[in-house]
């Protein structure tokens, strides 16, 4: 955690990631819920696109920690029950990212993530 004007700042959904891969506090309290949600979604997408799996899988876990709450729930077609809770979902995400990172860093696998706007 870092300090802004003498106050400790926790990672929250009010944070956006810049091109330098650092988190910047944002104040969305004066905007309506929809605009705030869209701003947060854009910041999340930007952070994901800018991170490099060949450099570090930890950057994606940082993004996850900042943008998702403790009450996250993930489901899939292959599991009957959803996975609940930030720590369980984070572990699942790590299990997915580590092999990708190794293949990209050691094996030279080219992996890219892009963003396409949905009209």
C-alpha positions in Angstrom: 0.0 0.0 0.0 1.2 3.5 -0.7 0.4 6.8 0.9 -1.4 9.7 -0.7 -1.5 13.0 1.2 -0.8 11.2 4.5 -3.5 8.6 4.1 -2.9 4.9 3.5 -4.6 3.8 0.3 -5.9 0.3 -0.1 -6.2 -1.3 -3.5 -9.8 -0.8 -4.5 -11.9 -0.7 -7.7 -11.3 3.0 -7.7 -7.8 2.4 -9.0 -6.7 2.5 -12.7 -3.5 1.2 -14.2 -1.4 3.5 -16.2 1.0 2.5 -19.1 3.8 2.5 -16.5 2.1 -0.3 -14.7 1.4 1.6 -11.6 -1.9 2.2 -9.9 -3.4 5.7 -9.8 -6.2 6.7 -7.4 -9.4 7.8 -9.2 -12.4 9.6 -7.8 -15.6 8.3 -9.3 -17.9 9.4 -6.4 -19.4 12.3 -8.4 -20.3 10.2 -11.4 -23.3 8.0 -11.8 -23.0 4.3 -11.2 -23.0 3.4 -14.9 -20.3 5.9 -15.8 -18.2 4.7 -12.9 -18.7 1.1 -13.9 -17.7 1.8 -17.5 -14.6 3.7 -16.3 -13.5 0.8 -14.1 -14.1 -1.7 -16.9 -11.9 0.3 -19.2 -9.2 0.6 -16.6 -9.3 -3.2 -16.0 -9.2 -3.9 -19.8 -6.3 -1.5 -20.3 -4.3 -3.1 -17.4 -4.9 -6.6 -18.8 -3.8 -5.6 -22.3 -0.7 -3.8 -21.1 0.6 -6.6 -18.9 3.1 -9.0 -20.5 2.7 -12.6 -19.6 6.3 -13.4 -20.8 7.6 -10.9 -18.2 5.5 -11.8 -15.2 2.4 -13.7 -14.4 2.3 -11.8 -11.0 1.2 -8.6 -12.8 -2.1 -10.3 -13.7 -2.6 -11.4 -10.1 -2.0 -7.8 -9.0 -4.7 -6.7 -11.5 -7.0 -9.3 -10.1 -6.4 -8.3 -6.5 -7.1 -4.6 -7.3 -10.2 -5.0 -9.5 -12.1 -7.9 -7.9 -13.7 -8.1 -4.5 -13.7 -10.9 -1.9 -17.1 -12.1 -2.9 -16.2 -13.0 -6.5 -17.8 -16.1 -7.9 -16.7 -18.0 -11.0 -18.5 -20.7 -12.9 -17.8 -22.8 -15.9 -19.5 -25.4 -18.1 -17.1 -28.1 -16.8 -17.9 -27.7 -13.1 -21.2 -28.2 -11.4 -20.6 -25.8 -8.5 -19.2 -22.3 -8.9 -15.9 -21.3 -7.3 -16.5 -18.7 -4.6 -14.1 -16.4 -2.8 -11.2 -14.3 -3.9 -8.5 -16.7 -2.6 -9.9 -19.8 -4.4 -10.4 -17.9 -7.7 -6.9 -16.3 -7.4 -5.4 -19.8 -6.9 -7.3 -21.0 -10.0 -6.1 -18.0 -12.0 -2.5 -18.7 -10.9 -2.8 -22.3 -12.0 -3.8 -21.0 -15.4 -1.2 -18.2 -15.7 2.0 -20.0 -14.5 2.2 -22.5 -17.4 1.5 -19.7 -19.9 4.3 -17.6 -18.3 6.7 -20.5 -18.5 5.8 -21.3 -22.1 6.2 -17.6 -23.1 9.4 -16.9 -21.1 11.3 -20.2 -21.5 9.7 -21.7 -24.6 9.4 -18.5 -26.6 5.6 -18.9 -27.1 4.1 -15.7 -28.4 1.0 -14.7 -26.4 -0.9 -11.5 -27.0 -4.1 -10.1 -25.5 -6.2 -7.6 -27.4 -9.3 -5.6 -26.7 -12.2 -5.2 -29.1 -15.1 -2.9 -28.4 -18.5 -4.6 -28.5 -21.1 -2.2 -30.0 
